[in-house]
């Protein structure tokens, strides 16, 4: 039988689950920061607009880190 679920917090905050004692790679952390920002920022959520300056900087950081990681893998 399907049990009822607790409603989400009203203030919009959600805890992002992560195992204790683990650490994400810099690329994953950068993507997570960009994704979290785009979910919270009303400007970035609007599909008719470009990203805000903060969102654009976070996305650029993610792209730079992922390109550097790819180049490092390519060298091996």
N, CA and C of each residue as an Amber inpcrd file, in Angstrom:
protein
   228
   0.8310000  -1.1740000   0.0000000   0.0000000   0.0000000   0.0000000
   0.8820000   1.2450000   0.0000000   0.5030000   2.2140000  -0.7290000
   1.2750000   3.4370000  -0.8300000   1.0270000   4.3170000   0.3880000
   2.0930000   4.5920000   1.1120000   1.9910000   5.4560000   2.2870000
   2.0980000   6.9130000   1.8540000   1.4880000   7.7780000   2.6230000
   1.5860000   9.2050000   2.3460000   3.0030000   9.7010000   2.5610000
   3.3800000  10.6970000   1.8240000   4.7240000  11.2580000   1.9440000
   4.6430000  12.6100000   2.6420000   5.7360000  12.9290000   3.3090000
   5.7890000  14.2300000   3.9610000   5.8810000  15.3170000   2.9010000
   5.2000000  16.4290000   3.1160000   5.3000000  17.5140000   2.1310000
   6.7020000  18.1230000   2.1650000   7.1470000  18.6940000   1.0380000
   8.4710000  19.3290000   1.0230000   8.4770000  20.5660000   1.9240000
   9.6540000  20.9910000   2.3610000   9.7200000  22.1920000   3.1990000
   9.1210000  23.3910000   2.4730000   8.4450000  24.2310000   3.2190000
   7.7630000  25.3760000   2.6160000   8.7050000  26.4890000   2.1910000
   9.8910000  26.5450000   2.8040000  10.8010000  27.6390000   2.4710000
  11.6150000  27.3610000   1.2120000  11.3970000  26.2150000   0.5840000
  12.0720000  25.9160000  -0.6640000  13.4360000  25.2670000  -0.5000000
  13.8750000  25.0810000   0.7280000  15.1810000  24.4520000   0.9260000
  15.0450000  22.9430000   0.8780000  16.0140000  22.3220000   0.2690000
  16.0770000  20.8660000   0.2230000  17.4760000  20.4520000   0.6280000
  17.5660000  19.4150000   1.3780000  18.8800000  18.8710000   1.6960000
  19.2990000  17.9660000   0.5530000  20.5040000  18.1770000   0.0800000
  21.0240000  17.3450000  -0.9900000  21.7880000  16.1880000  -0.3640000
  21.3080000  14.9630000  -0.5290000  21.9510000  13.8380000   0.1310000
  23.3120000  13.5120000  -0.4830000  24.2650000  13.2320000   0.3800000
  25.5900000  12.7970000  -0.0540000  26.1500000  11.9180000   1.0490000
  26.8320000  10.8870000   0.6570000  27.3860000   9.9560000   1.6330000
  28.4510000  10.6540000   2.4750000  28.4900000  10.3240000   3.7490000
  29.4670000  10.9310000   4.6500000  30.8750000  10.4950000   4.2620000
  31.7970000  11.4160000   4.3360000  33.1900000  11.1010000   4.0740000
  33.5560000  11.0250000   2.6080000  32.6630000  11.4010000   1.7290000
  32.9850000  11.3840000   0.2980000  33.1680000  12.8010000  -0.2010000
  33.8460000  12.9090000  -1.3030000  34.0580000  14.2130000  -1.9070000
  33.8700000  14.0700000  -3.4130000  33.2000000  15.0280000  -3.9880000
  32.9940000  15.0220000  -5.4340000  34.2340000  15.5620000  -6.1300000
  34.3480000  15.2330000  -7.3980000  35.4520000  15.7810000  -8.1820000
  35.1880000  17.2720000  -8.4140000  36.2310000  18.0400000  -8.7380000
  36.0110000  19.4730000  -9.0070000  34.9940000  19.7200000 -10.1240000
  34.9920000  18.8600000 -11.1390000  34.0290000  19.0170000 -12.2420000
  32.6070000  18.8120000 -11.7160000  32.4140000  17.7830000 -10.8910000
  31.0860000  17.5180000 -10.3330000  30.6400000  18.6380000  -9.3990000
  31.5660000  19.1550000  -8.5960000  31.2160000  20.2630000  -7.7030000
  30.8340000  21.5130000  -8.4950000  31.5660000  21.7820000  -9.5720000
  31.2640000  22.9530000 -10.3950000  29.9000000  22.8080000 -11.0630000
  29.6160000  21.6090000 -11.5800000  28.3130000  21.3860000 -12.2030000
  27.1990000  21.5050000 -11.1640000  27.4310000  20.9520000  -9.9790000
  26.4410000  21.0460000  -8.9100000  26.1660000  22.4840000  -8.5070000
  27.2130000  23.2920000  -8.4440000  27.0310000  24.7050000  -8.0950000
  26.2210000  25.4260000  -9.1710000  26.5320000  25.1470000 -10.4390000
  25.7970000  25.7840000 -11.5340000  24.3400000  25.3220000 -11.5480000
  24.1170000  24.0330000 -11.3250000  22.7520000  23.5020000 -11.3240000
  21.9530000  24.0360000 -10.1430000  22.5660000  24.0700000  -8.9620000
  21.8690000  24.5860000  -7.7820000  21.5080000  26.0570000  -7.9780000
  22.4200000  26.8240000  -8.5540000  22.1270000  28.2400000  -8.7970000
  20.9690000  28.3930000  -9.7750000  21.0000000  27.6100000 -10.8450000
  19.9480000  27.7680000 -11.8520000  18.5760000  27.3720000 -11.3190000
  18.5340000  26.5070000 -10.3160000  17.2580000  26.1440000  -9.7040000
  16.7460000  27.2270000  -8.7590000  17.6630000  27.9590000  -8.1360000
  17.2730000  28.9660000  -7.1480000  17.0960000  30.3680000  -7.7290000
  17.7360000  30.6420000  -8.8400000  17.7280000  31.9880000  -9.4190000
  16.5120000  32.1660000 -10.3370000  15.6980000  33.1550000 -10.0500000
  14.5130000  33.3840000 -10.8800000  14.8970000  33.8390000 -12.2930000
  15.9980000  34.5380000 -12.4170000  16.4470000  34.9990000 -13.7330000
  16.8620000  33.8120000 -14.5950000  17.6550000  32.9040000 -14.0140000
  18.1610000  31.7530000 -14.7780000  17.0610000  30.7310000 -15.0690000
  16.0300000  30.6750000 -14.2320000  14.9340000  29.7270000 -14.4680000
  14.0420000  30.1420000 -15.6180000  14.0210000  31.4150000 -15.9560000
  13.1830000  31.9100000 -17.0450000  13.7800000  31.4720000 -18.3840000
  13.0510000  30.6420000 -19.1290000  13.5920000  30.0980000 -20.3710000
  13.7150000  31.1350000 -21.4790000  13.0820000  32.2900000 -21.3100000
  13.1490000  33.3290000 -22.3250000  14.3370000  34.2640000 -22.1320000
  15.1210000  34.0520000 -21.0790000  16.2790000  34.9060000 -20.8070000
  17.5490000  34.0720000 -20.8420000  18.6660000  34.7710000 -21.0030000
  19.9620000  34.1190000 -20.8380000  20.2410000  33.9830000 -19.3470000
  21.3580000  33.3520000 -19.0210000  21.7500000  33.2310000 -17.6200000
  22.1380000  34.5980000 -17.0580000  21.9900000  34.7320000 -15.7480000
  22.4650000  35.9470000 -15.0900000  23.9840000  35.9010000 -15.0390000
  24.6230000  36.9580000 -14.5810000  26.0870000  37.0090000 -14.5780000
  26.6910000  35.9510000 -13.6570000  26.0550000  35.6890000 -12.5300000
  26.5590000  34.6610000 -11.6140000  26.4080000  33.2820000 -12.2520000
  25.2470000  33.0020000 -12.8220000  25.0210000  31.7300000 -13.4810000
  25.9590000  31.5160000 -14.6520000  26.2250000  32.5830000 -15.3970000
  27.1410000  32.4890000 -16.5260000  28.5610000  32.1900000 -16.0460000
  28.9760000  32.8240000 -14.9530000  30.3140000  32.5680000 -14.3980000
  30.4280000  31.1370000 -13.8880000  29.3880000  30.6440000 -13.2180000
  29.4100000  29.2690000 -12.7230000  29.4710000  28.2710000 -13.8710000
  28.7120000  28.5270000 -14.9270000  28.7110000  27.6140000 -16.0770000
  30.0600000  27.6560000 -16.7970000  30.6450000  28.8350000 -16.9120000
  31.9610000  28.9540000 -17.5450000  33.0230000  28.2030000 -16.7470000
  32.9370000  28.2860000 -15.4180000  33.8680000  27.5510000 -14.5680000
  33.7240000  26.0510000 -14.7860000  32.4920000  25.5810000 -14.8580000
  32.2510000  24.1670000 -15.1230000  32.8560000  23.7500000 -16.4630000
  32.6330000  24.5380000 -17.5030000  33.1700000  24.2000000 -18.8220000
  34.6950000  24.1800000 -18.8290000  35.3120000  25.1450000 -18.1540000
  36.7740000  25.1850000 -18.0920000  37.3230000  23.9630000 -17.3750000
  36.7190000  23.6060000 -16.2350000  37.1870000  22.4450000 -15.4840000
  36.9760000  21.1460000 -16.2550000  35.8420000  21.0250000 -16.9300000
  35.5910000  19.7920000 -17.6800000  36.5120000  19.6940000 -18.8940000
  36.7990000  20.8110000 -19.5420000  37.7470000  20.7840000 -20.6580000
  39.1480000  20.4150000 -20.1870000  39.5630000  20.9640000 -19.0390000
  40.8820000  20.6330000 -18.4920000  40.9540000  19.1600000 -18.1140000
  39.8920000  18.6220000 -17.5360000  39.8700000  17.2000000 -17.1720000
  39.9350000  16.3350000 -18.4260000  39.2400000  16.7260000 -19.4720000
  39.2780000  15.9700000 -20.7300000  40.6820000  15.9840000 -21.3240000
  41.3140000  17.1450000 -21.3110000  42.6720000  17.2340000 -21.8500000
  43.6360000  16.3790000 -21.0410000  43.4520000  16.3190000 -19.7350000
  44.3050000  15.5000000 -18.8930000  44.1040000  14.0120000 -19.2030000
  42.8790000  13.5960000 -19.4140000  42.6050000  12.2070000 -19.7810000
  43.1610000  11.8710000 -21.1610000  43.0980000  12.8350000 -22.0290000
  43.5530000  12.6320000 -23.4030000  45.0620000  12.3980000 -23.4640000
  45.7910000  13.0270000 -22.5470000  47.2590000  12.8960000 -22.5260000
  47.7050000  11.5140000 -22.0730000  46.8770000  10.8160000 -21.3310000
  47.3160000   9.5100000 -20.7940000  47.1020000   8.4040000 -21.7830000
